[in-house]
Amino acid sequence: MSVSEDRSPVLGALVPDWSPPPAPVGAPLVGAYARLEPLDADAHAALLYRAYEGHDHVWDYMPYGPFSSSALYHRWVRETAQYADTLFYAIRNLETGHWEGVASYLRIDPSNGSIEVGHINYSPALQRTRAATEAMYLMMGWAFSNGYRRYEWKCNALNIASRRAAQRYGFSFEGVFRQASVVKGRNRDTAWFAVIDAEWAALKSAFEAWLAPSNFDTGGRQRERLGDLTQLVRVASDPALQS
């Protein structure tokens, strides 16, 4: 075998001219329906608490919460915003003008071109809105436009709503890590999903087609579902969602 012979089938495909992407620095992400800004306790905590108040179920699968007072949530935001390895965003729904949710980048690994989206906590007001979907589009778009190769989504394997959302957004199911952690005194099996850079162009087109004003009637109802537009991009099914 010559030194120059391609050994990719055995050793893995070469990644020529690989250059690690930058870590996110928290620049605002702005679309037609959503604005994302780095989470700040003084600017966002009280308004977000108001959006979450009375809806304790939104914390069911989070490793923290619910919070019994605005002051406790303010303290959590203040402490959390200081994490060096996680970048939290507050999400403003531009159609209502209100701050209605949170999401973050985490497991940020520029050396391998991998980054995760997580800590996604949408208040009921944000759920099932164009702003909710656009927020995910903006975060995914930033990652791939800056050179990341892999974009991850992980959730409690029992969280069927999160698993459905991942596939709606075009993430492919990669399996379940059994007994991955203990959260709030309970076992957590973790379901893994991911999008890779080769899939982004098709997913970008799917998001843009769904977000286009022409995709909604005068009552704001969608004409085409995002899950139908992303279906051909997803390369693995999720057995937990099969009927």
C-alpha positions in Angstrom: 0.0 0.0 0.0 1.5 3.4 -1.0 1.8 6.2 1.6 -0.6 8.3 -0.5 -3.4 5.6 -0.7 -6.7 6.8 0.7 -7.4 5.0 4.0 -10.7 6.9 4.6 -12.9 3.8 4.7 -10.7 2.5 7.6 -9.7 5.7 9.4 -12.5 8.1 8.6 -12.9 10.8 6.0 -10.3 13.5 6.0 -11.4 17.0 7.0 -9.1 19.2 4.9 -8.1 22.7 5.9 -10.0 22.3 9.2 -10.1 25.5 11.2 -12.0 25.6 14.5 -14.9 28.1 14.5 -15.2 30.9 17.0 -17.1 30.5 20.3 -20.3 32.5 20.4 -19.9 35.9 22.1 -23.5 36.8 22.6 -24.3 39.1 19.7 -28.1 39.7 19.4 -29.8 37.4 16.9 -32.7 39.2 15.2 -35.3 38.0 12.7 -38.8 39.0 11.6 -40.6 37.5 14.6 -38.0 37.0 17.3 -35.1 38.8 18.9 -32.6 37.0 21.1 -30.3 38.9 23.5 -27.9 37.5 26.1 -29.9 36.7 29.2 -29.5 39.4 31.9 -31.1 39.3 35.3 -31.9 43.0 35.5 -33.2 43.3 32.0 -35.1 40.1 31.6 -35.7 38.1 34.8 -38.9 39.9 36.1 -40.5 39.8 32.6 -39.7 36.2 32.0 -40.9 35.2 35.5 -44.2 36.9 34.6 -44.4 34.8 31.4 -43.7 31.6 33.3 -45.8 32.3 36.5 -48.6 29.9 37.0 -47.3 27.4 34.5 -45.1 25.2 36.7 -45.3 22.3 34.1 -42.8 24.1 31.9 -40.1 23.2 34.4 -40.9 19.5 34.6 -37.9 18.3 32.5 -35.5 21.1 33.5 -32.8 20.4 36.1 -33.9 23.5 38.0 -37.2 25.3 38.8 -40.0 26.0 39.3 -39.3 29.2 41.2 -41.7 30.3 43.9 -40.9 34.0 43.5 -39.5 36.6 41.1 -36.6 37.2 43.4 -35.6 33.5 43.3 -35.7 33.5 39.6 -33.8 36.7 39.4 -31.0 35.2 41.5 -30.9 32.1 39.3 -30.6 34.2 36.2 -27.9 36.3 37.7 -25.9 33.3 38.7 -26.5 31.4 35.5 -25.6 34.3 33.2 -22.1 34.1 34.6 -21.4 30.5 33.4 -18.3 30.6 31.1 -19.2 27.4 29.2 -22.9 28.2 28.5 -24.4 31.2 26.7 -28.0 31.9 27.6 -30.4 34.0 25.4 -33.7 35.6 26.4 -36.2 35.5 23.6 -38.5 38.3 22.7 -41.6 37.6 20.7 -41.7 40.6 18.3 -45.4 40.0 17.5 -46.4 40.6 21.1 -43.4 42.7 22.2 -42.8 40.5 25.3 -39.9 38.4 26.6 -41.4 34.9 26.6 -38.6 32.3 26.7 -35.0 31.2 27.1 -32.6 29.0 25.2 -28.8 28.6 25.3 -25.7 27.3 23.6 -23.8 24.7 25.7 -21.3 22.0 25.2 -19.5 24.5 23.0 -16.5 22.6 21.5 -14.9 24.7 18.7 -11.9 22.3 18.4 -14.3 19.7 17.1 -16.8 22.0 15.5 -19.6 20.9 17.8 -22.2 22.9 19.7 -25.5 22.1 21.5 -28.7 24.0 21.8 -30.4 23.5 25.2 -32.1 24.9 28.3 -35.0 25.6 25.9 -37.9 26.9 28.1 -40.7 28.5 26.2 -43.6 30.0 28.1 -47.1 29.0 27.0 -47.3 32.4 25.2 -44.3 31.6 23.1 -45.1 28.0 22.3 -46.4 27.2 18.8 -45.6 30.7 17.5 -43.5 31.9 14.6 -41.1 33.5 17.0 -40.5 30.1 18.8 -39.5 28.5 15.5 -37.5 31.5 14.3 -35.5 31.5 17.5 -34.3 28.0 16.8 -33.6 28.9 13.1 -31.5 31.9 14.2 -29.4 29.9 16.7 -28.9 27.1 14.2 -28.0 29.5 11.5 -25.4 31.3 13.6 -23.7 28.0 14.3 -23.4 26.8 10.8 -22.7 30.2 9.2 -19.7 30.4 11.6 -18.2 27.1 10.7 -19.6 24.5 13.1 -19.9 20.9 11.8 -22.4 19.5 14.3 -25.4 21.0 16.1 -26.8 18.9 18.9 -30.1 18.6 20.8 -30.5 16.4 23.9 -33.5 15.9 26.1 -35.0 13.6 28.7 -36.1 10.5 26.8 -39.5 10.8 28.4 -40.0 14.3 27.1 -42.0 13.4 24.0 -42.8 17.1 23.2 -39.1 17.9 23.0 -38.4 14.9 20.9 -41.1 15.9 18.5 -39.8 19.4 18.4 -36.3 18.2 17.6 -37.5 16.3 14.6 -39.8 19.1 13.5 -36.7 21.3 13.4 -34.8 18.8 11.3 -32.7 17.0 13.9 -32.0 13.4 13.3 -32.4 10.9 16.1 -29.1 9.3 17.2 -30.2 7.1 20.1 -30.7 7.0 23.9 -28.1 7.1 26.5 -29.6 5.0 29.3 -29.2 6.1 32.9 -27.3 9.1 31.8 -27.9 11.2 34.9 -30.0 11.8 38.0 -32.1 14.9 37.8 -34.3 16.1 40.7 -33.8 12.7 42.3 -35.1 10.8 39.3 -33.3 8.8 36.6 -32.9 10.5 33.3 -32.3 8.6 30.1 -31.1 11.1 27.5 -32.3 11.1 23.8 -29.7 12.5 21.4 -30.4 14.4 18.2 -28.2 16.3 15.8 -27.9 18.2 12.5 -24.6 18.3 10.6 -23.3 21.0 8.3 -24.0 19.0 5.1 -27.8 19.2 6.0 -27.9 22.9 6.7 -28.6 24.2 3.2 -31.7 22.1 2.8 -32.9 22.8 6.4 -32.3 26.6 5.9 -34.5 26.5 2.8 -37.2 24.6 4.8 -37.2 27.1 7.6 -37.3 30.0 5.2 -40.2 28.5 3.3 -42.1 27.9 6.6 -41.4 31.4 8.0 -42.4 33.1 4.7 -45.5 35.3 5.2 -47.1 33.5 2.2 -47.1 30.3 4.3 -49.7 31.7 6.7 -53.3 32.6 6.0 -55.0 35.8 7.2 -55.7 34.1 10.5 -52.1 33.2 11.0 -52.6 29.5 10.4 -49.8 27.7 8.6 -50.3 26.3 5.1 -47.4 23.9 5.1 -46.0 22.2 8.3 -42.3 22.6 9.1 -42.1 18.9 9.9 -43.2 18.0 6.4 -40.6 20.4 4.9 -37.7 19.0 7.0 -38.8 15.3 6.8 -36.6 14.5 3.8 -33.5 15.9 5.5 -33.8 13.8 8.6 -31.8 10.6 8.3 -33.0 8.6 11.3 -36.4 7.9 12.8 -37.2 8.0 16.5 -38.9 4.8 17.7 -40.4 6.5 20.7 -42.6 8.6 18.3 -43.8 5.7 16.1 -47.5 4.8 16.4 
